[in-house]
Structure formats: C-alpha cells, structure tokens
Amino acid sequence: MSQEDITATPNPAAEAQPAPAAHEELPVATPEQELENLRAELAAVNAKAEAHWNEFLAARAEMDNLRRRSERDLANAHKFALEKFFAELLPVRDGLEMGIQAAVEGADFAKLREGSEMTLRMLAAAMAKFGLVELDPAGQKFNPEQHEALAMAPVPGVEPNHVVQVVQKGYVLNERLVRPAKVIVAKAP
C-alpha cells in the first residue's frame, strides 16, 4: 500500500467527531439575577422553617394540653375514687341509725338483733362488690402471709400449726392483704 492510499482512506472515527468549537459560552447570570435567585431560595427556606416552627409549637401546645388533661383526670380519679363505695355504704349507715332509733324507742331485743344482722349483710355485700374479701381461717393451716398469730395453745384433736380460733377476721382487697386475720394457733401437746 502506498502512502497515498493511507492518507486518502477516510477514517470513520475522525469523521464522527465534530470539529472543536471555538469557545462555547454558558449563560452567565448577572449579579442582580444571582441576588434574586438567592433571595428566592432564602424566602423558600424561611417559609419552610416557619412551617416547621409552627408545627413544633402546635405539637408542644398539644402535649401541654394532654399533660394538663391527664393531671386533671388523675386528680378527679383520686378525688372521686371512693364515691361509689360510699354510695354503697350509705344504706348500711341508714340501717345502723334505724337500729339506734329503735333501741331508743324500746324495741325488743329480737328486732334489734334482726336489724343488726341485716345491716351486717348489707355491709358485707357492699364490701364484696368492691373486691374486699373476708379472711375467716378457722380450721385452716396457719399462713403467716395472711394470719397474725396472737397465741399458741395445745388443743387436743387439732393438728399443730392450724388455726383454732379467729380473734379478728382479716381482709383482702383485689388479692392484696388489707389486714391479716388475728388468730390463735394449735401447738403440739
């Protein structure tokens, strides 16, 4: 191949590239345009910041309101927690007052006893309604978690460490001991 053939053969890679341009100019913003663009960006950022600040203030106000509402509800719960219980006790009080009045008026003993027993049943029902359970452990094995031993006595026919007498009944409220039963416990002879 001769020198002419090499130079005359067209080069496809060379033809695909455009001729270098003299100097391409990018649009240049004037200082006034750049200042306007920055002001617009600043305004957008300020608007977004103000929106976030307002959201924060609204959330904080809501939290303050929730805290105040919770405190008020808790105070009312403490204040009126026993309202229903005392409403149940009022008939018991009324029964006791009627019994005292009957005694003053000279009612016979049988009627006074009947009225007292009825009042005691009303009191037991009111207490049970609110979860207060009576502990009457007569004949049961002594349980130091629910019983308070006042004395020990040898009792024939009763196993040691069993309750032989209940001096004062105990009470449990919602599975929590309010007062232990005061008892006398059998001991080995």
GIQUIHU-V695357 format. One record per helix or strand. SS is the DSSP state (a for helix, b for strand). FROM is the first residue (numbers start at 1). LEN is the number of residues. If there is no record, write none. Layout:
SS FROM LEN
SS FROM LEN
This chain:
a 3 6
a 12 5
a 31 50
a 83 22
a 109 21
b 132 4
b 141 1
b 147 8
b 162 7
b 170 4
b 176 4
b 181 7
